[in-house]
């Protein structure tokens, strides 16, 4: 019985992509907690206790919606299919449970928190699932994905205090960073998306234009990441280091891809 339970837990771990979720969840929560310095104690405590489960359930919801929406494309591309691990009915049940969970947390928190939960729910559905499937709708798809994975979840966290200029900057930075990440992923998946007929922004714009946009965003993010250091003093240093930690992996991977594309062009 214990062996079966361990086996099921292992399958669930792979199915929900817990490792990938943890890689997003932990550093984002760590950086968000820096902003507790601007929160009154009681509201800060509520944000501290409620944001991690809200964000975890939201990421599970996003991951499952993407797995369901990408099933046909992944099959055509010969990728491993998460939906093979559990029946599709189980995926829809977990999708419903995770969505209901973070919506409930938002509803019982405050109006702005509930609004952020509704927006996150809506953006995920229209980006990933048919009949909307905005993933294949050019820059609109990139924008919706960036909003859903960038500033909207943190709007829940910031709803427990009065939003100030530093936090508005943080939301804008998250949106810009996520635009960068989405374009990077689309650039990496460009050939696969072409074969599957998925009309992402990168497919529409082409490899060279997407690469050039990534280069511009790369430099802009470096400047924006360093900005708090010069404006907020010691606290700004902590914020800049946190933002750098959040973006380092994606920016390093993107720099490598941009270099490889430029090297291919030089060889030709």
Secondary structure, DSSP 8 states (H G I E B T S, - for coil): -HHHHHHHHHHHHHHTTHHHHHHHHHHHHHHHHHGGGGS-HHHHHHHHHHHHHHHHHHHHHHHHHHHHHTHHHHHHHT---GGGTS-HHHHHHHHHHHHHHHHHHHHTT-HHHHHHHHHHHHHHHHHHSTTT-GGGSHHHHHHHHHHHHTHHHHHHHHTTS---HHHHHHHHHHHHHHHHHHHHHHHHTHHHHHHHT--BHHHHH-HHHHHHHHHHHHHHHHHHHHHHHHHSHHHHHHHHHHHHHHHHHHHHHHHHHHHHHHHHHHH-
